[in-house]
Amino acid sequence: MKDQTRDYLIEEMGRVHEVFQTLDKYDPNLTDALASLRRAAIPGKNDSGSTLDAKYKELIMVAVEAATGRGEKGKSHARKAIRAGATPKQVQEALALCIYLVGMSSWVDGGMECVLSAEEEFEKVKKGEEFTWTSEISGSAKK
């Protein structure tokens, strides 16, 4: 993995996620290429040229992960959407689209937990607490 790839991932994710670490172990070129694709779709904090605000990108990722049941089913992206200026109601509205388009299971299997994560993050922001990925919250029932 190139230094610029590592720097981008740490800047954006606060870490080099295990997914990238494991891939890099076997194919550093693919790691760099995937990070480059991610950066094209999700420009870094210091990148310019994006016309879609980070809040809306995070809301889209919440909906996609909840609809597909992937990753943390949108919970960390719900938290990041709050950090980017969204409200818990906006997270719920993004998930309402999933209910309409892919069914109630998207709400039951993860959507509701996204809204609860958004509410929790909203309170953390008000208290001035730092962001934590959902998977890193120990003892959380929302894990």
C-alpha positions as CSV (number, residue, x, y, z in Angstrom):
1,M,0.0,0.0,0.0
2,K,1.3,3.4,-1.0
3,D,1.8,6.0,1.7
4,Q,-0.8,8.3,0.1
5,T,-3.3,5.4,0.3
6,R,-2.6,4.8,3.9
7,D,-2.8,8.5,4.7
8,Y,-6.2,8.9,2.9
9,L,-7.7,5.9,4.7
10,I,-6.5,7.1,8.1
11,E,-7.7,10.6,7.4
12,E,-11.1,9.4,6.3
13,M,-11.7,6.3,8.5
14,G,-9.4,7.0,11.5
15,R,-7.6,3.8,10.7
16,V,-6.7,1.4,8.0
17,H,-9.7,-1.0,8.2
18,E,-9.0,-4.7,8.5
19,V,-10.6,-5.2,5.0
20,F,-7.8,-3.1,3.5
21,Q,-5.1,-4.5,5.7
22,T,-5.9,-8.1,4.7
23,L,-6.2,-7.3,1.0
24,D,-2.9,-5.3,1.2
25,K,-1.1,-8.3,2.6
26,Y,-1.8,-10.2,-0.7
27,D,-2.3,-7.5,-3.3
28,P,-1.0,-4.0,-2.5
29,N,-1.8,-2.8,-6.1
30,L,-5.5,-3.8,-5.7
31,T,-5.6,-2.1,-2.3
32,D,-4.3,1.1,-3.8
33,A,-6.8,0.8,-6.7
34,L,-9.8,0.2,-4.4
35,A,-8.8,3.1,-2.2
36,S,-8.5,5.3,-5.3
37,L,-12.0,4.2,-6.4
38,R,-13.3,5.0,-2.8
39,R,-11.6,8.4,-3.0
40,A,-13.2,9.1,-6.4
41,A,-16.7,8.2,-5.0
42,I,-16.1,9.7,-1.5
43,P,-13.6,12.5,-1.8
44,G,-11.5,13.2,1.3
45,K,-12.1,16.0,3.7
46,N,-9.5,18.1,1.9
47,D,-10.4,17.2,-1.6
48,S,-12.4,19.6,-3.8
49,G,-14.8,19.0,-6.7
50,S,-17.6,17.1,-5.0
51,T,-21.0,18.7,-5.5
52,L,-22.8,16.4,-3.1
53,D,-22.3,17.3,0.5
54,A,-20.9,14.6,2.9
55,K,-24.2,14.5,4.8
56,Y,-26.0,13.3,1.7
57,K,-23.4,10.8,0.7
58,E,-23.5,9.3,4.2
59,L,-27.4,9.2,4.1
60,I,-27.1,7.4,0.8
61,M,-24.6,4.9,2.2
62,V,-26.9,4.3,5.2
63,A,-29.8,3.4,2.9
64,V,-27.7,1.2,0.6
65,E,-26.1,-0.7,3.5
66,A,-29.5,-1.1,5.2
67,A,-31.1,-2.3,2.0
68,T,-28.4,-4.8,1.2
69,G,-27.7,-5.9,4.7
70,R,-24.0,-5.2,4.2
71,G,-21.3,-4.0,6.6
72,E,-22.7,-2.7,9.9
73,K,-26.1,-2.3,8.0
74,G,-25.6,1.4,7.9
75,K,-25.0,2.1,11.6
76,S,-21.6,3.7,11.4
77,H,-22.7,5.7,8.3
78,A,-25.7,6.9,10.3
79,R,-23.2,8.1,12.9
80,K,-21.1,9.7,10.3
81,A,-24.2,11.4,8.7
82,I,-24.9,13.0,12.1
83,R,-21.3,14.2,12.3
84,A,-21.7,15.7,8.8
85,G,-24.8,17.6,9.8
86,A,-27.8,15.3,9.4
87,T,-30.5,14.8,12.0
88,P,-31.9,11.5,13.3
89,K,-35.1,12.4,11.4
90,Q,-33.1,12.6,8.1
91,V,-31.6,9.2,8.8
92,Q,-35.1,7.8,9.3
93,E,-36.3,9.4,6.1
94,A,-33.5,7.8,4.1
95,L,-34.4,4.5,5.6
96,A,-38.1,5.0,4.9
97,L,-37.1,4.9,1.2
98,C,-35.7,1.4,1.9
99,I,-38.9,0.2,3.4
100,Y,-40.8,1.4,0.4
101,L,-38.3,0.1,-2.2
102,V,-37.1,-3.2,-0.7
103,G,-39.5,-3.9,2.1
104,M,-40.0,-3.9,5.9
105,S,-37.2,-6.3,6.4
106,S,-34.7,-3.5,5.7
107,W,-36.1,-1.7,8.7
108,V,-36.3,-4.8,11.0
109,D,-32.9,-6.2,10.0
110,G,-30.9,-2.9,10.4
111,G,-32.8,0.2,9.6
112,M,-34.2,0.8,13.1
113,E,-30.7,0.2,14.6
114,C,-29.4,2.9,12.2
115,V,-31.9,5.4,13.6
116,L,-31.0,4.4,17.2
117,S,-27.3,4.8,16.3
118,A,-28.1,8.3,14.8
119,E,-29.9,9.3,18.0
120,E,-27.0,8.1,20.1
121,E,-24.5,10.0,17.9
122,F,-26.7,13.1,18.0
123,E,-26.4,13.1,21.8
124,K,-22.6,12.5,21.7
125,V,-22.2,15.5,19.3
126,K,-24.2,17.7,21.8
127,K,-21.8,16.6,24.6
128,G,-18.7,17.1,22.5
129,E,-17.8,13.4,22.4
130,E,-15.6,12.0,19.7
131,F,-16.8,9.7,16.9
132,T,-16.4,6.0,17.4
133,W,-17.2,3.3,14.8
134,T,-20.2,1.2,15.8
135,S,-18.1,-2.0,15.8
136,E,-15.7,-0.4,18.3
137,I,-18.3,0.5,20.9
138,S,-17.8,-2.2,23.6
139,G,-20.8,-3.4,25.5
140,S,-23.2,-1.8,23.1
141,A,-26.5,-3.6,22.4
142,K,-26.5,-1.9,19.0
143,K,-23.3,-3.6,17.9
